C-alpha cells in the first residue's frame, strides 16, 4: 500500500506544480472576474450622442407636438433614469444586496446613462410630399438649413388616430442610413405612444388614467423556510443547478484527462517499464488514479469555495442546501472513478495522444448528453427522461446532481438508487481498466481497437 501512496503523491505533485495546470486553474476565475466587474465598465450601454432633426408629416394633427415633447432632452433623461432605477431593482432582487452586488450594479441611479441626444422635431405641412423628404433624407438635408442633419422622416396619416373603416392605419418611419438602432427604437416608441394617446383622447379617455389603471407593481416573491423568510431569486434558482453540474464535470474531466496524458507520456518515454520493475501494474494504476483524484478534489474544493464566497458576497448563501454539497463530493468520487478508469485503460493501450482519440470518442460523446440536456432536465427535473438518465452510469451522477439542485429535487429513493448505480458503474470501470492496463501498458506498435480492449479484458489473471 505504501507504493500506491508514493505513486499517488508523485502524480499529484507533478500535476499541480506544472505551469499549465496553475495557469488553467487561475484563468477561469480571472475570466469570470473580468466578465463580471471589468467588461461592463468598458461596454457602451447608451446610444451615442446625436444632434439632428426628425421631420414629421402629421396629417392627423395630433402627433407632432406630442413627439416633440417625448424627444426633448429632459424627457429622454427622465426615461433613462427610470430605466436605470428599474434595472437596479430587478438586479437587486436577483443577485442580492451584498457588497459585490453593489459593485456590479455600478453607479448610483441618479446618474444618467450617457449623453442625452438633442433632437429637433420639425412638423411639416400635412400635404408635404413624403418622397421629396425622403430624397432630403438621402442627402441628410434638413427642411431648413439652420436645423442641422436630417435623421428621420415620419408620416402619420389621419387614419392612424381616427378609425376609418375596419381599423386604424399604420404610421411610416424612414431613417437615415447608419442611424443607431437604439435611437430608431426610441423614435418608434415615441410615435407609438403619441398615436396611442391621441386615440384615447379622441375616445374621451384620459391617457394618464389608463396608464394608472394598467400599472401594477410586481413585488418580489418571498420564500418561507424554517429559518424565516428570504427573497426569491428565479434567475439564481435556474443557474445554480447548472453551476453544480458544470462544477462536477470540470473537476472530473480535468483530472481524468491529466491521467490519460501522464499515462501516455510515461509509456512513450519507457518510464512505465522502470516503474513496473518496482511495483505491479494494479498498484501503478491505483496510485495514478488516486493521485489525479486528489487533483480533482483540489479543483472541486477551490471552485466550490469561490462559488460559496461569491454567494456570500451577494447575501445568497441561503440558496444552497448543505446536503447538496455532501452529494457533490459523493458524485464526484463515483463519476471520477468511472471516467478515470476508462482514461487509464485508454492511456495504457496507446503510445501517442493521437492514437487515443478514436478510443476516447465514444466516451466523450456520452458526456455530451448532460451538456445537451441540462436545460430541459433543469426545467423538468422529474420528467421520465431525467429519471431514467439518473440511473445510467457514468452520466447518472451529473443528472442526479442537476435534479437535486433544482427547485423540485427527486425523492430520496431515486438518489440512493442513482448512487448505487454509480457505484456499480465505477466498480465495473475499475475492473475493466485493471484488465486492460495489465496487458496494454507494455504493448507497443499498432494501436488497438475497442474490440481489442474488450478481448484483453477477458484474459484471465
N, C-alpha and C positions, 0 to 999 in steps of 0.2 A: 504493500500500500504506500510505503514511503516513496517508491519510484514513481508511482502515479502522481503524487503530490509534487514531486520535483518537476515532472513534465508539465503539470498544470501551472506551477509558478513560473516556469520558464516561458510558457506560451503566453501567460498574462502579461508578464513584464515586457516581453519582446513586442507585444501588440500595443500596449498603452504608451510605451515610450517612443513609438515611431512618430515622426513628424506628420505623416499623412493622417494618422489617427487623431492626433491632437488638433490638427487643422480642421479636420472634418467635424469633430465634436464641438469646436468653438464656432465654426462657420454658421451652423444653423441658428444658434441664439443671436449671433451678430446680424444675420439677415432679418430675423424676426424683429429685433430692436430697431433696425433701420426702417423696416416697413411700417412699424407702429408709430415710432416717435419722429424720425427724421424725414421720411418721404412726404408726409402731409405738409411739412413746413416748406418743401420745395415745389409743391404742386399748386398750380394756379387754379383756384376754385371759382373765381368770379369772372364774368366776361371782361374783355379788355375795354379800356376807356374808349368811348365812341362819341363823336360830335357830328351831328348831321341833321338831316331833315327827313321827315316822313310826310308825304303828301297824301291827303285823304280826299277822295271824291265821294262826298257824303250826300247821296240822293235821298236818304231818309230824313236828314235834318236833325238827327239825334246823336250821332256817334262822334262827330268831330270834337266838340267841346269836352266830352267825357274822356276821349282818348288823350287829349292834351293834358288833362289833369292826371290821368293814370301814368303817363310817361314823364311827368315833371320830376326833377331831381329829388325833391322832398318825398314824393310818393314812392319812388324807387328805393330810396334809402330806408324808408319805413318798412317796406316789404322785406328787404334784405335783413333788417334787424329782427323782424318777426320770424323769418325763416331760420335764422341762426338760433333764436330762442327755442323754437320747436325742435330743432335738431339736437340741441343740448339736452332738452328734456327727454327726448327719445333715447339718446345715447346714455344718459344717466340712469334711465330705467332698465337698460340692457346690460351695461357694464359696471354698474355700481357707482359709488360716490367716494372712492378712496383717493389717495394722493395721486396714484398713477392715472386714474380716470381723469382727474383734473388736468394732468399734463397732456393727455391725449386730446381732450376737448379743446385745449389751447386757450385762445384769447377770450376775454370777457364778452358777454352777449351785447354789451353796449357798443363794441367796436364794429364799424360797418365792414362788409365783405368787399373790399376793393374799391376802386374809384367809381363814383356814380356817373353814368353817361349823361350828357346834355343833348337832349333830342328836342328839336323844334317841330311841332305838328302844324302843318300848313293846310288849312281847309280850302280846297279848290271849289270852283263853281260846280253846281250839280250837273251841268251839261258839258263839263270838261271831257275831252277826248282821252280815254284810257290809253289808246295806242300811242298817242303823242307823248303822254307822260312816261310810257314805257321806253320810248326812244330816248327821252332825257335820262332815264334810269341807266341805260346802257352806257351813256357818257358821263354819268354821275353829275348831271347838271341840275341844280335846284330850280324851282319855279321862279325864284328871284335870286339874282347873283349874290346878294348880300347874305343869303340864308345859309350857305355852306353846301356840303356834299349831300346829294340826294341818296338816301339809304333804302327807301321803300316807297311803294305806291299801294294804297289800299282803296278798294272800290266797295262801297256799302250801298247796295241797291235799296230802294224804298221797301221792297218786299222782304228784306231781311228783318224789318221791325214790324211792319203791318202785314198780317196774313193775307195772302192773295191766292184764292183757290184752295187747294188741298193742304198747303203748308207754307212755310217761310222759305224765302230764297237764301242762298249762301252768299257770304262775302268772299272777296278775292283779294289776295295779298301777293304782290310782286316785289321781290327784293333784289338788291344789287349782288352781283357775283362775289363770292368770298365773304359775305356777311356772316358773322359768328352765329352758330345755330342757337346759342343760348339767348341772344338778342332777338332772333326770329321767334323763339318760343314766347318771349316777353311781349312782342308785338301781337302775336296771335292771342295770347291770354288777355291782353288789353282790349282787342277788338271784340272778342267773345264776351267779355264782361260788360262792355259798353252796350253791345247789342242786346244782351240778356236783360240788363237794367232798363233799356228803352222799351222792350217788350212788356216787362212787368208794369212800368208806369203807364203804358198805353192800355193795360188791362185794369188800371185803378188799384194796383197793388204796390206798396212801398218796397223797393228792393232791400232796404235796411231791415224791414220787418221779416222778410223771407230769410235773409241771412241769419237773423237772430233765431228764427224758428228751427232752421236746419242745423244750427251749430250745437253739437253735443260733445263736450269734452270727455275723453276716454281716460279715466284714471287707471293707473297700473294695477293689475290684479295682485293680490297678496296671498301667499302660500301659508296655510295654517299648519304648524307642526307641533310636536310635543314640547319643543323648546320655545315656542312663541310664533310670531308672525314675521314674515320677511317678504320683500318684493319678489314677484315672479319675474323671471328673465327668459322669455321664449327663445331668444337668439342663443343664449348660452346653453339652454336646455337642448338645443339642436346640435350645438357644436361640441359639447362635452363627450357624448358617445363616440363621435368620430375621432376626437382627440385621443381618447383612451385606446381605440383600436389602432390608430396610426402610431401611437407611442409604443404599443406592444410590437407592432410589425417592424418598426425601425430598429428596436433593440434586438429582436430575433434575427432579422435578415442581416444586419450589420455584423453581428458577432459570428453567425454561422458562415457568412461569406468570407470572413477572415480565416476561419478554419479551413475552408476549401483552398484558399490561396496559399496558406502556410504549408498545408499538406503537399500540394503540387510542387512548391518550391523545394521542400526538403527531399522529395522523391527525385526531382530532376537534378538536384545537386548531390545526390547519393548520400546525403546526411542521414536519411532514414535507415540505411544499412548499418551505419555506426550505432544508431540508437537501438536497433533490434538486436545488436550483439550484447546489450546490457539489460534488456527487458523484453517481454513478449509483445506481440502485435496488439493483443487486447489491452494490455497496460498502457501502451503508447496511445492507442485510440482513446481510451478512457481519460488519460491525462490531458490530451489535447482538447477533448470536448469540455472537460471541467474548467480548463484554463480559459477557453473562449466564453464559457458560461459566466465566469467572473467578469469578463469584459462586457458582456451583455447586461449583467446586473449593474455594473458601473454606469453604463449609458442609461439604463432604466431609472436608476435612483437619481442620477443627475438631472435628467429631463423632467422626472416627476417632481423633484424638489423645485425646479424652476417654475413648473406649472402651478404648483401649490402656492409658491411665493407670489406669482402673478395674480392668482385668485385672491390671495390675502390683501394685496395692494389695492384690488378693486372691491374689497369687502364682500367677496362672493364665495368664501370657503364653505358656506352652508350648502352649496350646491353639490358638494362631493360627499358621498357616503363612505365612511371609513371601510365598510365591508368590501366596497369595490376595489380599494387599494390592496386589500388582502388577496382578493381573487386575481388582481392584476399580477401579483407575484406568482400565484399558483399557475395561472395560464401561461405566464412566461416560461416557467420551468417545463411544463408539458410541451408547449409548442417548440421551445428551443431544442429539447432532446430529440423531438421528431425531425426537425429540419436539420439540425447539426449532424445527426446520424447519417442522413442522406448525403449531406455535403462531404462528410468524411469518407463515405463509400465512394462517391464520385472522384474525390481528390486522390484517393489511393489507387484508383483504377487507371488514371491517365498520367502522362508525364508533362503535358503542356496545357496551358489555360484554354487554348482554342479547341483542344480535344474535349474539354469538359462541357462546352456549350451545347452540343446535341443531347447529352445526357441530362443537363440541367433544364432544358426547355420544358419538359413535361412538369417538373416541379414548379417552375416559375409561372407556368400557365395556371396551375392550381391556385397559386397565391394571388393571382389576378382576380379571382372570384370575389373575395371580400372587398377589394378596391372597387370593382364594378357594381357591387350590390350594397355598398354601405349606406347609400342614401335611402333606397326603398326599405332596407332592413331597419334602419334607424327610425323611419317614419311609421313602419308597421312591424314592430318587433315581435309580435305574436302571430304573425301570418304563418301559413303552413310551410312556405319556403324557408322562413327564418328558423322555425322549429326543427325542420329536417336537417338543415345545414349545421345546426348546433351540435349534432351528433356525428358529423363526418370529419374524422381527422385527416389532415392536420389543420383544416380551416375552422373546425368547430370551436376552438379556443377564441379565435378572433370574433366570430359571430356571437358567441355567448357573452363575451365581454361587452360587445356593442349593444346587445339587448339589455344587459344588466345596467348599463349607464343611461339607458333611455328612460322616458317618463313612465313606461309600463314594463317593469322588469319581469322576467319569466318566473314561474313558480320554482320553489326550491328543488323539487324532484327533477326538473329539467336541468338545473345547474349541476346537481350531483351526477346525473346521467352523462352530461357533457364532460365533466371531469373524469368520470370512469372511461368514457370513450377516448378522451385524450390520453389517458394513462395507457390504455391498451394500444393505441397508435404509437406512442413513444416507445413502448416495450418492443413492438414488432419492428420498428425502425432500427432500434439499437441492435436487435438480434440479426437483422439483415445486414447492417453496417459491419458488425463484427465478423460475419462470414466473408463478406466481400473484402474487407480491409486485410484479413489474414492472407488472402490469396493475391489481391491486386497490388499490395504495397511493394512487392518485389517483382512485379511483372513489368516488362518494358516492351517497346515495339508498337505494333498496331493497336490503336485504342479500341477497347471493347464496345460492344453494343449493349443495349438494355437486356437483350436476351442472354448475352454472355454473363452479365452480372447476376441474373437470376440463376443461371447454371452454377456459378461459383457459390451462391448461397446454399445450394442443395448438396454441396460436397460435405460429407460427414467429417466431424472433428477427428 
